[in-house]
């Protein structure tokens, strides 16, 4: 029985698992989950549904 291919398979499995964990942990945060995104969403929803008072949307300062 040759043990070398089993060791290589174990190492490849470990590398694959670590790579998948790293790629899934680094996803981008959606804008509607941030504080500023929630304010903008509230503002645009009020415009869309025809409210007379508009909440103040926070503007980006660049």
MOHUNOR-V541035 format. One record per run of one state. SS is the DSSP state (hx for helix, st for strand, lp for the rest). FROM is the first residue (numbers start at 0). TO is the last residue. If there is no record, write none. Layout:
ss->[SS	SS]
from->[FROM	FROM]
to->[TO	TO]
This chain:
ss->[lp	hx	lp	hx	lp	hx	lp]
from->[0	3	25	30	33	34	48]
to->[2	24	29	32	33	47	61]
